[in-house]
Amino acid sequence: MPIPLLWLGAGLAAGYSALRYAEKEHADHQSLGASPGTLTKSVTPADGAVVCCGIYGVLEHTGIWVDGRIIELAGNGLVRAVSPERFLHNRSGDHIFVACNDHNEPLAEDAVACRAAHKVYTYMPYNLIDNNCHQLCASLITDSQASLTGFGELNSLLAASYQSKIYWHPAAWDARRHVL
């Protein structure tokens, strides 16, 4: 008898998780104007803009654009500045996307760029759920510790912070200026 009860408990937990996920996705879609990969107009990233790329078609990786580099949280916990090419290295996509408003303008602030630059070469205890690249970006935008885990939640935070739906445009940059 314990096995069926265990299955029932696992089924209830999965159902509850699916409901919570669906609620978050619904809220996230209200803040999203266009997902990464759906728009074709390229936009030049501005310092302090949030950028993202895909990871094997399943997840998104985010960072902050600063002076032609991207400040990211690496899997080992190091906050580092990397070239756009390095940001894409060993990931599934060939494109970086920049968060914009409905006028195709990057959502960027000098204060965010400054906070990001000051985080370079610091360590944060990395955890895919509890302390990831989206949390780093959120904390740099809000200048406080953010409690979020997913890309959708980051979109909601961006929409609230910039009072705009988020449109992810392909990023345009001059790759000749940057070295891996």
N, C-alpha and C positions, 0 to 999 in steps of 0.2 A: 503493500500500500504506500510506502513512502515515495516510491518513484513517481506515481501519478500525481501526487501532491507537489512534488518538486517540479514536474512539468507544468502543472497548473500555475505555480508561482512564477516560473520563468515566462510563461505565456502572458500572465498579467503584467509583469515587469516590462516585457517587450511591447505590449500594447500601450502601457503608460508612456514609455519612452517615445514610441511612434507618435502618440497624441501631442506630447510636448514638442517634438521636432516639427510636426505639422503646424502647430501654433506659432513657433518661431519663424518658420518659412513664410507663413502668411504675413506676419508682421514685417519680415524682411522684404517681401515683394512690394510692400507699400512704400518702402524707401528707395527701391531700385527702379531706375528708368531704363537701363540697358545693362545686361550682364556682359562680362568679358567675352569677346569673340563675336558679339552680335552687331557691332558698329564697324564701319570701314574707314571713317574719316580719322586720319592720324592727327595727334595733338602733341606738341612739344611739351614735355614735363617741365614744371616750374619748381624751384626749390621749395621744399616743404610739402610737396604733393605725395599722396599715397599711390604707390604703384603695385601691381600684382602680376603674377604669372601662374600658369597651371602646373600642377605636379601630377603627372601620369593620368590626367583626365579625371582625377578624383577629388583633389584638394586644390586650394589656392595658397600661394606663398606671397606675403606682402612685405613691403619695406617703404622707406621714405626717400624720395629723390633729393639729393643735395649735391650741387655743383658737378653734375654729370656722373655721379656715383649713386649707389643705392645703399642706404643704411639698413641692415637686416640683422635679425637674430638667427644665428646659425644653430644647427642641431646640437652643437657642443656647448651652447650657452654664451658664446662670444658675440658681442655686438660689433659688427664690422662694416666697413665701407667697401663695396665691391663694384666693379664695372657692370654695365648692363649685360654684357656677354657672360660674365661670371655668374650673375644673378640667374641667368637661364641655363647655365651649365648643369648637366645631369638632371634636367627637368624635362617634362614632356613637350612643352610648347616652344615655338620660335618667336613668340611675341610677348612683349611687356605691355600692360594696359595701365592707363592713368585715370584716376577718379576725377570726373569733371561734372560741372553743372549742366543745365539744359541749354546753355549758350556755348557749349564746347570749350569752356574755360576750366583749366585745372583748378581743383580745390586745394589751394596751397597758402601757407602762411610762413613768413620769415621766422616767426617764433618757433614753429614746429621744426623747421630746418635747423635752427640754432640748438634746440633741445636734442635733436637727433645727432648732430655733430658732436655734442658734448658726451653722448653715450658711447661713442666709438671706443673700442678697446676695453670696455667694461664687460663683466660677466653677469649673467642672470641664470638662475637654475632653470634650464629648459625642460619643458614638459609639453607634449603634444596637446594635452587638454588644458592644464592649469596655467601654463606660462609659455605662450607661443608667440610667433611673429605678429599675429593679429593683436595680441595684448600689448606688445611693444608699440605698435603703431597707435593704438588707442591711447596709451599712456602719454605718448608724445603729443598727440592732438589735444588731449584734455589737460595735460600737465598734472595728472594725478594717476594713481593706480587704477587701472580699469579691470572690471570683472566680466570678461567675455571670453568665449572660446572659439567661435566660428567666424567665417568670412561674412555670413549673413548678418551676424550681430555687429560686425565692424561696419557694414554698410548702413545699418540703422543708426549707429553712433555718428558716422559721417553725415548722414542726412540731417540728424538733429543738430549737429554742431554747425553745419553750413546752411541750414534751412533750405535744402534743395534735394531733389531726388538725385541719385547717383547714376551717372552714365559712364561706363568704362570704355574709353577710346583706346585704340592702339597707340602706343607711344612712338614718337618719331625722335630719333637722336642720331648724331653723327658718329657712327661706330669707328671711324678712322681716328678720332681723338682719344679713344680709350683702349687701354691694353689690359689683357687678362692678368 
